[in-house]
Amino acid sequence: MTDDLTKRHIRSYVLRQGRVTVAQQRAVDTLQPVFGIPYSVQPLDLAQAFGRSAPKILEIGFGMGDSTALIAKDHPENDYLCLEVHTPGVGNLFKVMDEQKLTNIRIIQHDAVEVLRDMIGEATLDGVHIFFPDPWHKARHNKRRLIQGPFITKLMTKLKPDGYIHVATDWQDYAEQVLQVLSDEPLLENTATDYAPRPDYRPLTKFEKRGLNLGHGVWDLVFKRK
């Protein structure tokens, strides 16, 4: 294999020593064997993993998972494969899943680039959500941003025709970069003129609401595979 994602890649995240609460750890211990999927260097059978045939949405970096749970609850017709590296967020989403009896979420706690490269089959995804990825706002750190040409090119091979990618960010310069990268991908077409209005399925987070009240911007980009 010679594509860029097979090389040692620059990580788009830093593992922080976040505090895991007792409830979060209990949720991990209890639910990871049921709804967690271990990283493996072999293709994942998504229908088998969820136990049904349904649209499959990949979410990269779900943070604490509250928005993820709300989307999954509101759209039980879809299955959501969710990637996150930080244990407090993983534990919190497992806890919310248990409280709300959600069964259409599976979690892989591993680097998204490696999961995409090694586990996701060609043309198996109906959509991809990347909400508020780390902006790495200092210019010297911009190379660590997730949304870059080689990553999107690889991601496109995993999307079905008419599948979509939805990116949201509250950093304008990152939004401009994402718009350029997605626009440069020949397999993608923009569903809007530049930026899209927030789709109804993406809920406002409390931090987003606070930022909007302070006059900060949020940019949604929704592109479809041709």
Secondary structure, DSSP 8 states (H G I E B T S, - for coil): --SGGGS----S---------HHHHHHHHHHHHHHB----SS---HHHHHTS---EEEEE--TTSHHHHHHHHH-TTSEEEEE---HHHHHHHHHHHHHHT--SEEEE-S-HHHHHHHT--TT-EEEEEEES-----SGGGGGG-S--HHHHHHHHHHEEEEEEEEEEES-HHHHHHHHHHHHH-TTEEESSSSSB---TTS---HHHHHHHHTT---EEEEEEE-
